[in-house]
Amino acid sequence: MSEKEVLLTPGGLQKLEEELEYLKSVKRREVAERIKTAISYGDISENSEYEDAKNEQAFVEGRIITLEKMLRNARIIKDSDVDTDVVSIGSTVSLKDLEFGEVVEYTIVGSAESDPVENRISNESPVGRALLGRRVGEVVNVEVPDGVLQYEILQIKK
């Protein structure tokens, strides 16, 4: 079974590579030191510090495996791949919420990079999926659990 392609911007690729490097070079050593210290306290069968450190080690190793897999399956979306005529991954889109009249701006990214707090939404999210392939001036209906949101696309940029 083939692994899922991970869509990343150059910035997203850099963040994942930095996180992987940090986990391998710094965090692994810190956790190993915590385990060593906890073992020095004696009986590990009832040692909560040892148990916590082992759990953290499992988390760190799991995250390293996940990041390596993501990077292995990464496809980089460059600025030159982004078209300003239609919404695509890497596009920054200005939208007018037709119900409330407010203007919002989202950058469409792959799911590995999504960060709603930073207005970076996944191409797999309801809004991201509805916007893909659309043009300036179009009204987009987005089905969400509470009903339907309507946005007008005001601008598309890289």
C-alpha positions as CSV (number, residue, x, y, z in Angstrom):
1,M,0.0,0.0,0.0
2,S,1.5,3.4,-1.0
3,E,1.9,6.1,1.6
4,K,0.0,9.3,1.4
5,E,1.7,12.2,-0.3
6,V,2.4,15.1,2.0
7,L,2.0,18.6,0.4
8,L,4.3,21.2,1.9
9,T,5.4,24.7,1.2
10,P,9.1,25.4,1.4
11,G,8.5,27.0,4.8
12,G,6.6,24.0,6.0
13,L,9.4,21.7,4.8
14,Q,11.9,23.7,6.7
15,K,9.8,23.6,9.9
16,L,9.5,19.8,9.8
17,E,13.2,19.4,9.1
18,E,14.1,21.7,12.0
19,E,11.7,19.8,14.3
20,L,13.2,16.5,13.3
21,E,16.7,17.7,13.8
22,Y,15.8,19.1,17.3
23,L,14.1,15.8,18.3
24,K,17.1,13.7,17.1
25,S,19.9,15.9,18.4
26,V,18.5,17.6,21.6
27,K,15.3,16.0,22.8
28,R,16.6,12.4,22.6
29,R,19.6,13.3,24.7
30,E,17.4,15.1,27.3
31,V,15.0,12.1,27.6
32,A,17.9,9.6,27.9
33,E,19.4,11.8,30.7
34,R,16.0,11.8,32.5
35,I,15.8,8.0,32.2
36,K,19.4,7.6,33.5
37,T,18.6,10.0,36.4
38,A,15.4,8.2,37.3
39,I,17.1,4.8,37.2
40,S,19.7,6.1,39.7
41,Y,16.9,6.6,42.2
42,G,16.7,2.8,42.6
43,D,13.6,0.6,42.2
44,I,12.1,1.5,38.8
45,S,9.0,-0.6,39.4
46,E,7.3,2.2,41.4
47,N,9.3,5.1,40.0
48,S,6.9,7.6,38.4
49,E,9.8,9.7,37.1
50,Y,11.1,6.7,35.2
51,E,7.7,5.9,33.9
52,D,7.2,9.5,32.7
53,A,10.6,9.6,31.0
54,K,9.9,6.3,29.2
55,N,6.5,7.6,28.0
56,E,8.2,10.8,26.8
57,Q,10.8,8.7,25.0
58,A,8.1,6.7,23.3
59,F,6.4,9.9,22.2
60,V,9.6,11.4,20.9
61,E,10.5,8.2,18.9
62,G,7.0,8.1,17.5
63,R,7.2,11.7,16.4
64,I,10.6,11.1,14.8
65,I,9.2,8.2,12.8
66,T,6.1,10.3,11.7
67,L,8.3,13.2,10.6
68,E,10.7,11.0,8.7
69,K,7.7,9.3,6.9
70,M,6.2,12.8,6.1
71,L,9.5,14.1,4.7
72,R,10.0,10.9,2.6
73,N,6.5,11.4,1.0
74,A,6.8,15.2,0.7
75,R,5.9,17.1,-2.4
76,I,7.0,20.7,-2.3
77,I,4.6,23.4,-3.5
78,K,6.7,26.3,-4.8
79,D,5.6,29.8,-5.5
80,S,6.0,29.2,-9.2
81,D,3.4,26.3,-8.9
82,V,0.8,28.8,-7.4
83,D,-1.5,30.3,-9.9
84,T,-3.2,33.6,-9.1
85,D,-6.1,33.0,-11.5
86,V,-7.5,30.1,-9.4
87,V,-7.2,29.0,-5.8
88,S,-4.7,26.2,-5.3
89,I,-2.4,24.9,-2.6
90,G,-0.1,27.8,-1.6
91,S,-2.6,30.5,-2.5
92,T,-3.5,33.2,-0.1
93,V,-7.2,34.0,-0.6
94,S,-9.2,37.1,0.7
95,L,-12.8,36.2,1.3
96,K,-15.9,38.2,2.2
97,D,-18.2,36.3,4.6
98,L,-21.6,37.1,3.0
99,E,-23.5,36.6,6.2
100,F,-21.5,38.9,8.5
101,G,-19.8,41.1,5.9
102,E,-16.3,40.6,7.4
103,V,-13.2,39.9,5.2
104,V,-10.9,37.1,6.2
105,E,-7.7,35.9,4.6
106,Y,-6.6,32.2,4.4
107,T,-3.6,30.5,3.0
108,I,-4.3,27.1,1.6
109,V,-1.7,24.5,2.7
110,G,-1.4,20.8,3.0
111,S,-2.8,19.2,6.1
112,A,0.7,18.8,7.7
113,E,1.0,22.6,7.8
114,S,-2.5,23.7,8.7
115,D,-2.7,26.1,11.6
116,P,-6.1,27.8,11.9
117,V,-4.8,30.3,14.5
118,E,-2.4,31.6,11.8
119,N,-5.2,31.4,9.1
120,R,-3.4,28.5,7.4
121,I,-6.1,26.0,6.5
122,S,-5.8,22.6,5.0
123,N,-6.7,21.8,1.5
124,E,-8.7,18.9,3.0
125,S,-10.7,21.1,5.4
126,P,-14.3,22.0,4.3
127,V,-13.4,25.6,3.4
128,G,-10.1,24.7,1.8
129,R,-11.7,21.9,-0.3
130,A,-14.5,24.3,-1.4
131,L,-12.1,27.0,-2.5
132,L,-9.8,24.9,-4.6
133,G,-10.1,25.6,-8.3
134,R,-12.3,28.7,-7.8
135,R,-11.8,32.2,-9.2
136,V,-12.0,35.8,-8.0
137,G,-15.7,36.9,-7.9
138,E,-17.1,33.5,-7.4
139,V,-19.4,32.8,-4.4
140,V,-18.5,29.6,-2.6
141,N,-20.9,27.6,-0.4
142,V,-19.1,25.6,2.4
143,E,-21.1,22.9,4.1
144,V,-20.3,22.8,7.8
145,P,-22.0,21.0,10.7
146,D,-24.0,24.2,11.6
147,G,-25.2,24.8,8.0
148,V,-23.8,26.5,5.0
149,L,-21.2,29.4,5.0
150,Q,-21.1,31.6,1.9
151,Y,-17.9,33.4,0.9
152,E,-17.1,35.7,-2.1
153,I,-13.6,35.4,-3.3
154,L,-12.1,38.9,-3.4
155,Q,-8.5,38.2,-4.2
156,I,-6.0,35.4,-4.9
157,K,-2.3,35.9,-4.4
158,K,0.9,33.8,-3.9
